[in-house]
Amino acid sequence: MPRSACSANPVFGLLVVLGLATGAWIASPPAAQADDAPAPIERDTEVSAQHFEDGEVAAEERRWSDAATSYWKSLESDLENYRAHVGYLRSALQAGDDRAQLATDYDRFVEEHPNRVAMKLHRARLDAPEARLEGLEKLAKSHAQDSNVHLEVGRALLALNQPKPAVAALTKALALKSGKRPDVLLLLAEAEHAAGSTAEAITRLDAAVRTDPLDFPARLVLARLQLAAGDAANSAKHATTVVEQRPSYLAAFLLKAEALSRVGTPEALGEARETLQNAYRASSEDNDVVIALADLTARDETEAMYKLAIKYYDEVLARDAESARAMYGKAWVLERMEKWDEAEQAYREVMSIMPSLAPAVNSVGFCLFKQGRVTEAQVQFKRALDMNKEYVTAMANLGATYDAQAKYGDAIDIYELILKMKGQGENMRALVNCAFDYEATGAFAKALKLLLKAHEVQPADANIVVWIGDNHYFQKKWKDAEKWYLQAIAMDEKSFFAWRGLGLALGQLKKWNDAVSALEKAREVKPDDLELLILLGDLYYSELDDPKTALDRYQEFVQRGGNDPDVNDAILEIKKELEGK
């Protein structure tokens, strides 16, 4: 019985009450007979099943102490209820019970029932996976037909991140057990997913819920695996069904909201928010619920919603000052609010709790970079890469610091390394930044190759087309530049840089009227661009012999806050010229 549950219902709490001091355990065991079959134990499976269901409901609501109490009552009615033992140990540990004391209690179980393999399996779960696997594999040899032994072997292998042998063990456990065995089925699906066979796991679980539409545990795992496979719509449907079947299941609310948020439509996001608000109203002190609500609130990306998200994160931190997840979420919001120094400090607090968390280290570096502390940022990015040498975001950020220092060769080395990594050949940030750096060093052909690759990856991105036009412009290939700028304008007629680039290219071709027309289009898109106003004034005056319009553009430059002695001189000169006429 978990100590955490004693205050709620002390009659079930003390070992002496259970009779351990006198050698009794619910039913008095016979003398040990190692070679004989286990003696029968008195069982009331119906009562046990009801208490087990109470434990499941409490666990769904994260009431771990209540769950442990209910599972224990289930075991008092049926000591052989395997899943009740599993639920009891899980919930007792979640409620804060001491693992070593639980192990001592289960040692007594094994002592009192030496012929029952299941007791050894329950005791083994309290050991670390490495420590228990060897003993479990020995049991699997001596009890090759025991489904539970293979189940626990699979559980241990999965915990050791060995999913393929876990699949083999769990498949055997499923084959050996007649009738419904949801614990084996669900663990097998987890193992298949971890082994890269998510589609097989989804097929297996889909068949299970089609056979039994009320099998909500299988449906919830199905929804989670569908979400992992990118099928957010069906994931949301299944999670919604679980919520309808089990209105208190917090994990189902969280999964439904996550799936809906990934669907991404305004309607889905609204439903996701409503789902989490309902969960929050029911369980406002459940940290996972509050954090999920804060995360989704922050996605609105408005000042008001950012502040509300921080309020939710602070609620969690008031209960758990060392909640790294809440700290990280708060830091993320502060970063989006561009409160760089506050975000930096918040990320550092995450690092103080989880010093080896590379994303937090990277984020500290990013906040330093945004504050202009480039050298300090480099130190943090390098630290993150020491933790994970293939951390692409930190690599690209390090490249950005070299760009800021005009160390283009060092930056190019970083970006090229990213592009050579598995699965990163189409990394847009690396492709574009590397291209810009090659242009900065005069290697226009290499830059063009990268930009064309970026265009191939994202053919609908007008900005990339503009950059290709710029590349040709830098090489003084005016007609080629004109072609690319026109293509960008066809894709986005509001592209300031496409119109400006076209005007510059046409100017180089001495097509002055066309050049001015293009630049005026750019001015319509961005009327406050001061350099463009000077350029237009110069062209009207020098090339089109239109001093009046030139004066208008120069004066507009001044009215918009421009201050250039040459422009002031030109204004005076044109005014005299017009007065003389």
Secondary structure, 3 states (H helix, E strand, C coil): CCHHHHCCCHHHCCHHHHCHHHCCCCCCCCCCCCCCCCCCCCCCHHHHHHHHHHHHHHHHCCCHHHHHHHHHHHHHHCCCCHHHHHHHHHHHHHCCCCHHHHHHHHHHHHHHCCCCHHHHHHHHCCCCHHHHHHHHHHHHHHCCCCHHHHHHHHHHHHHCCCHHHHHHHHHHHHHHCCCCCHHHHHHHHHHHHHCCCHHHHHHHHHHHHHHCCCCHHHHHHHHHHHHHCCCHHHHHHHHHHHHHHCCCCHHHHHHHHHHHHHHCCHHHHHHHHHHHHHHHHHCCCCHHHHHHHHHHHHCCCCHHHHHHHHHHHHHHHHHCCCCHHHHHHHHHHHHHCCCHHHHHHHHHHHHHHCCCCHHHHHHHHHHHHHCCCHHHHHHHHHHHHHHCCCCHHHHHHHHHHHHHCCCHHHHHHHHHHHHHCCCCCCCHHHHHHHHHHHHHCCCHHHHHHHHHHHHHHCCCCHHHHHHHHHHHHHCCCHHHHHHHHHHHHHHCCCCHHHHHHHHHHHHHCCCHHHHHHHHHHHHHHCCCCHHHHHHHHHHHHHCCCCHHHHHHHHHHHHHCCCCCHHHHHHHHHHHHHHHHC
